[in-house]
Amino acid sequence: MISGIQMIFGLIIGICLLVFLITKTKVHVFLGLIICSITVGIIGGMNQQDVISSITKGFGNSLSSIGIIIGFGVMLGKLLEVSGATEVMANAFIKLFGHKKEEEALAASGFVTSLSIFCTSGFIILSPLVKGLSKKTGKSVVSLGISLAGGLLLSHTLVPPAAGPIGVAGILNVNIGKFMLFGAIISIPIICVIIPYARYLGNKIYQLPNNDEDGWIRPSEKKVISSNNINTNTNKKSLSGSMAFAPIVVPILLILLNTVLKSLSFKNNILASILSFAGSPIIALSIGLLIAIFGLTGNLSRKETLDAMEEGLKASGKLILLVGGGGALGMIIQNSGVGTYIATSISKTSIPPILLPFIISCLLRVIQGSGAVAMTTAASVTAPMISTLHIDPVFAALAACVGSMMFSYFNDSYFWVINESIGISNVKEQMKVWSITSTLACITGLIALLILNFFLG
């Protein structure tokens, strides 16, 4: 029988090896993830065949849900760029929120989007806006990318009808209305912390899209573009604002409509069935891609259009491997049983009730990478004890959700999507971009939750 100490030892050795390989050697990070997965499994006491099957299953499971979306997303992003649509959208945001408020605009857009779509998919769909606004305003893609990612994360983690919070609400049988209200309230101080940090890091890592060709540049001096000098009339393409936004807005609306129809249980209605099909993320994004192909490329030849999409797909290969590698590591850790062992051990302690689901969720998040798994497992472990813990189930649910934001790193697909999409390849910078951001979100969320629990719990 595998001991808990052995499983924890295997996890520690594997993670240390991964950090060493990708920071001190020439080993590619994807290979490092697979080596780490094997190390954690073998040292942790797993059967050799179980290690192999867990790696392949984890890799496949990650890409089964996000692989096609990544492919469609990068093709869509490239078409939005070459057609001039990103410039039109950037102009619209500048006019709507005003100059120097781009981070707030992206955070708000992300928050609304992730109510109906996974944050990973949402970032892929909306990332062309980051690039477009960076080109237009001279702001670092780091500050803009973090703001968008933060907005997406908060609703995805804290506010139903996002899938994770809905699952937690069901496990703990909480009032959805109260959950939504308090989740939204907790999100406010978190975003007030994320945006200043995003601006700070954007000044430290000043990176812009390369205007002349693909890739990124780091100017020695910051581009200062005043509101008077921003040209909000693009001559590149005579695109209307509605057509420029349509490839992004239509998929989001379809997915949101699908979520609403599911919640209302319109299953036998033919129209509802059609809309449900169209609102699945893969179908919705393929519709958005078709809108971009036929609605944005009027001034491009067939070859130019196909070349643009091919160019986007070439850039997606690394991202797909990294997402799959992170999934493989997460599955190894899950199947080894180390997460369950730690969660069970914590539940036997005498820590304050509100911190129990939070700590379990934090540790599970760091150990296996999936926020959804962390929050639902923490809720499942806590559920049988709710009546004796004397804690409001809504706050217990929120504690599990807040904890699931803790320290996103190599085993989280969202970590790789964010950093790859904005061109951050240095490991230390990657962790500053998202590991620290997610930790700040978690700590701020906990403080806000404790205050709410003190006055209302």
N, C-alpha and C positions, 0 to 999 in steps of 0.2 A: 504494500500500500504506500502511495506517495505521501510524504509528510509535507505539512504546510511550510516548514522551514526550508525544505529542499526547493519547493516551488518559488518561494521568495528569493532564495539565493540564485536560482536560475534566471529570474527576471532581472535582478541587479546586475549579474554578470553580462547578460545579453544587452542591456541598455548601455552599460559602460563600454562594451565592445563596439556598439553602433556609433556612439559618440567619437570614439577613438578612430574608427575606420574613416568616417566622413570628414573629420577635422585634421587628421595627421597623416593620412595615406592617400594614395591615388585611386583607391577603390571608389567606384561610382556609388552614389547614395542608394540606388535601387538594389544593387548587389549587397550593399551593407544592410539594408532592411531584411533581405532574405537570409543572410548569414546570421543576423540578430535573431530572427524567428527560429531558425534551426537551433541556435545556442540555447534560447529560452526553453524550447521544447525538450531537448535532449537532457540538459542539466536539470531541468525541472522534473524529470522522471517520466516523460511521455514515451510511449512506444514509437519506434522509428517510423513505422508505417503511418501511425496517427499524425506524426509531425508532417510528413509529406502531404497527406490528405488534407490536413488543416491549412497548410500553406496554399494549396491549389484552391480549396474551397473559399478561403478568405479573399484570395486574389480575385476569383471569379465573382463572388458575391458583391464585392465593392464595384466592380466594373459592370455587373449586370444592372445595377441601379443608376450608374452615373456615366458609364463609358460612352453610350450613344449620345447622351446629352452633352458631354465634352466635345465629341466630334461635331455635332450640329452647332454647338455654341461657338467654337472657334471659327467655323465657316461663316456663321452669321456675323461674328465680330469683324472679320476681315471685309465682308461685303459692306457693312456699315461704315467702315473706315474708308475704303477706296471709292465709295459712292458719294462721300461727303456728308452722310447722314449723322455721323458723330459730331461734326461741326455744327450742324443745324440743332441737334439736341443740346449741345453745350451752350449755344446761344440762348436757347429757350430757358435753361436753368439759370443762366446769368441774369436774364430779364426778370424771371419769376422771384428769385431769392435775393437778387442784388449781388454786386461784386463783393468778394471776400466772404461769402456765405456758402461756398460750394460744398464744404464739408457737411454743413447742416442739411443741405439739399440732398446729398447722397445718403446720409444717415436716415433721413425721413423716407426716402424712396426705398431703401433697403428694408426698413421696418415694416412698411406696408406690404412689400413684395413677399416677404418671408412668412406672412400669415397663411399663405396658401401654397408655398413651394419651399423645398429644402434650401437652406442657406447656401449650400454648395452650388446647386443649380442656379439659384438666384444670382450669385456672384458671377458665374460664367455668362449669364444672359446680360447682366448690367455692366460688366467690366469695360465694354467699349465706351461707356460714358466716362469712366475714369480716365481713359486715354484721351478722349476728346476734350474733356475739361482741362486736362493737364496741358495739352497743346495750346488751347485757347487762352488760358489764364497764366501759364507759366508756373503753376503750383506743382509741387512734387507729386508723382503718382503714389508715393508712400502715404502722404497725409490723406489724399483722396481715397485711396484703396482701403486704408484702415477704417475710415469713416463709413464707407459703404459696407464693409465686412462687419463692422460693429452693429450697424442698424439691422442687417440681416440676422445676425446672431441673436439679438435680443428678442425679437418676436418669435423666432424659431425655437427659442429655449424657454421663454417665460409666458407666452400669451397663446391660449387656445384661439382658433382651431388648428394651430400648428400640431403636427402629429405627436411629437414627444410629450408636450404638456397635456394633450388630450389623453394619451396613454396613462400618464401619472394621475390625472384626474379620475380616470376610471378605476385604477387600482385602489386609490384612497377614498373613492366615492365622495368627491368634494363638489361644492356648488360651482358650476362653470362660470357663472356671472361674476362671483367674487374673485375667482381665480383670474379671470381676464382683467378685472379692475385693478387688483393688487399687483399683478404681473406688469401691467402698463405703468403703474405708479413707480415700481422698483426700477423700471427701464429708464426713467427720466434722469435720476442722478448718475446712472451708469453711463449714459450717452454724454452727460455733462463732464464726465471724467475722460471718456475715450476721445472726444474731439480735441481737447487741448493737448492730450498726449500725441494724437495723430499729427497735429500741427508742429509740435516740438520735434517729433522724429522726422517729419518731412523736411525740416530745416537741417537736421543732422545728416539725413540720407537724401540729398537733393537729386532726384532722378527724374528725367523727362523722356518722353518718347522721341525717337530720332525722326525728325521731319523728312529727311531725305531718303531713308530706307528703314527696313525693319530693325528692331533692336532698341536699345536704350542708351542715353548719354547722361553724363554727370558733369554739367558745366561747372567751371571753377567759381563763377559768380552767379548769384541768383537772379533770374529774370524778374524784373519788377514791371508789371503791366497794370497801369491804372485803369479805372473804369472808363475814363475818357478815351483811352487808347485802344480799348477792345472793340474790334470791328465785329458787330453782330449781324452783318450782312455778308453772307458767303457768296462769292462769285463762282465757286468751283462747280456747283451743281444747283440747278433751279428746283430744289426739292421743297415741298411744303412740309411744315412741321408735323402735320398728321401722318404723312407718308413716312417721314423719317422715324417717328416713334412707333409706327404700326408693327414692325417686326418684333419689337420687344413687348409692347403693350398688349397686343392681341393674345400671345401665349399666356401672359400673366392673367389676363381677364378670363381666359378659358379655364385655366387651372383653378382660379378663385371660384368661378361659377360651378365647376365640378365639385369643389369642396362644399359649397352651399347646398347644392342638390343632394349630396350624400347626407348632410346633416338633417335635411328635411325628409329624407327617405323616399324620394321620388324614383323608385326603382322600376316600376312597371310601365311608366310613361315612355312612349317611343322617343319623343323629343328629348326627354331627360337622358335616355339611354345613349342617344347620339351625342349629346353635349358631354356626357360622362366620358365617352370614348375620346372625343376631341380634347377634353380637358386633362387627359393623362399627360404627364410632362413630356414624354417622347413625341406623342402625336402633336401636342400643342407647339412644341419647339420646331417640329418639322413644318408645321403650318407657317410659323414665323419665318423660317428659312425660305420657304416658297414665296412669301410676300416680299422678302428682301430681293430674291432673284428676279422676280417679275416686276416689282414696283420701284426698285432703286437703281437698276443697272441699265436704264434706257440709253445712256450715253457710253456704255461699255460694250465691246464686241463679245461674242460668245467665248472666244479664247481668253479674253481678259477676265471675264467673269469666272470661268473654270479655273484659270491660273490663280486667281485670288483665293478661291476656296481650297485649292490644292496647297497653296502656301500656308493657309491656316491649319490644315490637317498635318502638315509636316511639323509644325510647332507643337501639336497636341500629343505627339508620341511620348515624349518624356513625361508629361503630366499624367498620362494614362498609366504608365508604368509605376510612377510614384504613388498614385492613388491605390493601385492594385497591391503594391508592396506594403503600404500602410495597412491595408485590409488583411493581408496575410499575417502580419505581426499581431494585429488585433485578435484574429481568430485563434492563433496559437495561445495567446495569453488567456483568452476566454475558455478554450478547451482544456488548458492545463489545470484549471480550477483555482488559480491563485486569487482571482478577484472574489469568488464566492467565499474562499477561506478567510480573506481579510475582512470582508463585509460581516460575516458571521462572528468573527472575533470582536469586532468593534461593537456589535449589537449587545454584547454581554457586559459591556462596561457601564459605568454610572455617569456618563457625561450628560450635560443638560439636554433635555428632550429635543429642543429646536435644532441642536447641533448634530444630533445623531444622523438624520437623513443627509444633512449637508456633508459631513465628513465621509460617510460611506460613498456618496456620489463623487466627491472630490477624488478620493483614492481610486475608485473604479475608472474615472475619467482619465487620470494620469496613467493608470496601468494598462488599459485596453483601448483607449482612444475615442470610442464612440460616446458622444454625449447622450444619445437616446438610450443606449444600454445602461449608462451610468445612472441616469435619472429614474428609469423604470425599475432597475434592480434595487436602487436605494428605496424607492417607494414600496416595492414588494417586501423587502426585509423589514421595513418600518410598519407596514399595514397591520400586522397582527398585534402590534404593541400600542397602537394609537389610543385605545381606550384606557390603558394604564399609564400612558405617558402624560396625560392631561395637557394635550396640545391641540390647537385648532388644526383640523386636517388640511385646510387651505394653506396654512403656513408651513406645515410639514411637506406638502406638495411643492410649494415654492422653494423650500430649503433644498429639496432633492434637485430641482431644476437649476437653481443658482449654483450649486456645487458642480454641476455637469459642465460648467464653463471653465473650470480650473485648468490652467497651464496646457493649452493645446500645443502639441509638438509632433514629432515624426510619425506617430501612429494614427494621426488624424488626417483624413483626406482634405478637410477644409484648410488645414495648414498649408498643404502643398498647392492647392488651387489658388489661394490668395497670393502666395509668394511667387509662384510661376507666372501668374497672370500679370503681375506688375514688375516682373523681371528681377526679382531678388534671389540671388543664387548663393551668396555667402551665408554660411550656417549661423554665425553670430547675428548677422543682420536679420535673417529669417526669424530668429527667436525674438529679437527686439520688435519686429513688425507684428507678430501674432501671438507668440507665447506670452510675452509680457502684457500685451493688450488684453488677451483673454483672462489672464490672472487679475489684472486691474478690474475687469468687469466682474469677476467672481467676488473679489474682496469688497468692492463697492456695493454689489448686490447683497452680500451678507450683512453689511452694516445697515443698509436700508431695511432689510427684512427684520433684523433685530429691533430696530426702532419701531417698526409697524407692530411687531409682536408684543413689544413692551406696552404700547398704548392700547392695542386692540385685541391682543391674544387672550 
